[in-house]
Structures are given as structure tokens and as C-alpha cells.
């Protein structure tokens, strides 16, 4: 084997080993992300299944009819403002 072939073979082996280590590092990061977002996924599934229950949908329709359209929209607007304020407070609390 010539010196050039030897050099290329060593370079190829070095690159192959680097790829193996990078794959392992990426796999570890993906596993870390999956464990972090596992609880979020479970919460999303529970929320979706709860909101799609006929009783919950019927209760929402009855509440909307009971409050009236304008009152319902005002309530939704207030809830949105409260949620936005709560998010801002949460962000500020995280900074402290």
C-alpha cells in the first residue's frame, strides 16, 4: 500500500470514528429532548381527550348560550388578558 493510500485509509478511519461519536452525541440529545417533552405530550393528549368529551363540548355551548355572545366574548377577552399577564409575571419570576 502506498503512503497516499495509507494516509487516506487513516483519514477515513478518523472520520468514521468522528461520525460514530457524533451519532452517539445526537442520540443522547434526542433522548434528553424526548424525556423533557414527554410530560408535555401526555398533557396535550389528556387535554385533547378531555376537550373532545361530549359533556365538555355541551357544557361550553350551554355556557356560551347562557352568557350570551357579547358576555362570552368579553369573558374570553378577559381570560386572554389574564393569561398574558400571568405569562409576563412568570417570565419575570424566572429572571429573578
RODO-2510 file (C-alpha; in nm, 4 decimals, decimal comma):
residues 96
     n   res          X          Y          Z
     1     x     0,0000     0,0000     0,0000
     2     x     0,1390     0,3404    -0,0944
     3     x     0,1862     0,6251     0,1508
     4     x    -0,1071     0,8139    -0,0028
     5     x    -0,3374     0,5134     0,0306
     6     x    -0,2246     0,4681     0,3910
     7     x    -0,2923     0,8354     0,4647
     8     x    -0,6378     0,8165     0,3072
     9     x    -0,7200     0,4983     0,4993
    10     x    -0,6189     0,6633     0,8279
    11     x    -0,8200     0,9731     0,7412
    12     x    -1,1194     0,7594     0,6505
    13     x    -1,0970     0,5736     0,9826
    14     x    -1,0677     0,9024     1,1745
    15     x    -1,3740     1,0424     1,0001
    16     x    -1,5656     0,7198     1,0601
    17     x    -1,4876     0,7329     1,4324
    18     x    -1,5877     1,1000     1,4484
    19     x    -1,9201     1,0095     1,2851
    20     x    -1,9784     0,7377     1,5439
    21     x    -1,9162     0,9802     1,8302
    22     x    -2,1384     1,2463     1,6717
    23     x    -2,4192     0,9938     1,6250
    24     x    -2,3943     0,8975     1,9903
    25     x    -2,3986     1,2626     2,0994
    26     x    -2,7003     1,3382     1,8811
    27     x    -2,8765     1,0272     2,0119
    28     x    -2,8175     1,1403     2,3701
    29     x    -2,9539     1,4880     2,2923
    30     x    -3,2623     1,3419     2,1246
    31     x    -3,3224     1,1174     2,4254
    32     x    -3,2875     1,4187     2,6554
    33     x    -3,5388     1,6159     2,4482
    34     x    -3,7805     1,3237     2,4424
    35     x    -3,7734     1,2908     2,8198
    36     x    -3,8260     1,6662     2,8616
    37     x    -4,1220     1,6821     2,6286
    38     x    -4,2769     1,3526     2,7367
    39     x    -4,4787     1,5229     3,0089
    40     x    -4,5905     1,7930     2,7635
    41     x    -4,7063     1,5246     2,5212
    42     x    -4,9013     1,3447     2,7944
    43     x    -5,0629     1,6735     2,8992
    44     x    -5,1581     1,7502     2,5378
    45     x    -5,3157     1,4065     2,4962
    46     x    -5,5120     1,4406     2,8217
    47     x    -5,6277     1,7911     2,7292
    48     x    -5,7328     1,6842     2,3827
    49     x    -5,9225     1,3822     2,5122
    50     x    -6,0897     1,5934     2,7820
    51     x    -6,1922     1,8722     2,5468
    52     x    -6,3361     1,6277     2,2945
    53     x    -6,5707     1,4736     2,5501
    54     x    -6,9335     1,5388     2,4516
    55     x    -7,0140     1,6614     2,8033
    56     x    -6,7400     1,9238     2,7922
    57     x    -6,8480     2,0417     2,4471
    58     x    -7,2105     2,0568     2,5573
    59     x    -7,1160     2,2491     2,8727
    60     x    -6,9232     2,5005     2,6614
    61     x    -7,2176     2,5523     2,4289
    62     x    -7,4576     2,5909     2,7212
    63     x    -7,2219     2,8389     2,8906
    64     x    -7,1920     3,0393     2,5698
    65     x    -7,5688     3,0489     2,5309
    66     x    -7,6199     3,1322     2,8989
    67     x    -7,3728     3,4194     2,8978
    68     x    -7,4775     3,5484     2,5622
    69     x    -7,2444     3,6202     2,2768
    70     x    -7,1178     3,9561     2,3958
    71     x    -7,0716     3,8476     2,7529
    72     x    -6,8962     3,5343     2,6329
    73     x    -6,6615     3,7337     2,4122
    74     x    -6,5882     3,9737     2,6989
    75     x    -6,5138     3,6788     2,9258
    76     x    -6,2836     3,5255     2,6663
    77     x    -6,1072     3,8591     2,6222
    78     x    -6,0558     3,8960     2,9957
    79     x    -5,9287     3,5407     3,0235
    80     x    -5,6822     3,6109     2,7426
    81     x    -5,5582     3,9258     2,9166
    82     x    -5,5207     3,7395     3,2459
    83     x    -5,3247     3,4618     3,0768
    84     x    -5,0957     3,7145     2,9062
    85     x    -5,0342     3,8919     3,2370
    86     x    -4,9651     3,5595     3,4086
    87     x    -4,7113     3,4694     3,1368
    88     x    -4,5339     3,8024     3,1820
    89     x    -4,5216     3,7542     3,5576
    90     x    -4,3895     3,4013     3,5123
    91     x    -4,1129     3,5257     3,2793
    92     x    -4,0201     3,7996     3,5257
    93     x    -4,0135     3,5489     3,8118
    94     x    -3,7806     3,3235     3,6106
    95     x    -3,5386     3,6114     3,5580
    96     x    -3,5153     3,6751     3,9322
***
